[in-house]
């Protein structure tokens, strides 16, 4: 067991995924930084006032990286692994939208006994790379609360020194477990063959998710209750491009707990726009984003 007896309780959002030690390389200049949904997502949620917990795996030498998350008030349940997951993200400063990704490490699969007995209003399955969470564990997560799933950690596969995209073998059965689904444009096109994001979202919803969120460079597309909602990104720069999808999905879920899909979509786009202007997690203030929301 990797958690304590006092782990029982309730949170708004429980995030399960590898904590990443990534490299961001812009024009050949590398910088090591923390990453993953458990990092970008949990900190953003805390600054929305949501009670958040993360379940993660990483090498013990990198446990000090978790202190930043703990200082934000996030409950952390970490299991030791033989390596820490990470991705090298290569950018050209003239086009921070496009990147080449290569694997740096992999912390191994989660087991059910690493998941604390927390009740959650939503369980965010946010794996980085295929192999972290399998179908059986995904089914186990549904016993803790409605599941939100980022499809990247099921279709982004390590093959040697490369990360390649493959269709998830258990797509139909897996998405039947999901309430909220997130994909980016490339992942949505891979899984549906559709370049029109509204049509892609409809096809993904046909597998079972109640709500589908798709991000691309322009903004957010959400399908909920049979209706398509769009909200633009308005970032003045892309210096904080890494972590865009994690931030967008987490803040959508955080707002969706109390608001309509339309409001959640618009606020998530605003917060993500603000986040993309600065490296690292979005840390608010929430009032700034809500003020922009009130004027749109």
Buried (B, 14 or more C-beta within 10 A) or exposed (E): EBBEEEBEEEBBBBBBBBBBBBBBBBEEEEEEBBBBBBBBBBBBBBBBEBBBBBBBBBBEEBBEBBEBBEEBEBBBBBBEBEBBBBBBBBBBEEEBEEBEBBBBBBBBBBBEEBBBEBEBBBBBBBBBBBBBBBBEBBBBBBEBBBBBBBBBBBBBBBEEEEBEBEEBEBBEBBBBBBBBBBBBBEBBBBBBEBEEBBBBBBBBBEBBBBBBBBBBBBBBBBBBEEEBBBBEBBBEEBBBBBBBBBBBBBBBBBBBBEBEBBBBBBBBBBBBBBBBBEBBBBBBEBEEBBEBBEEE
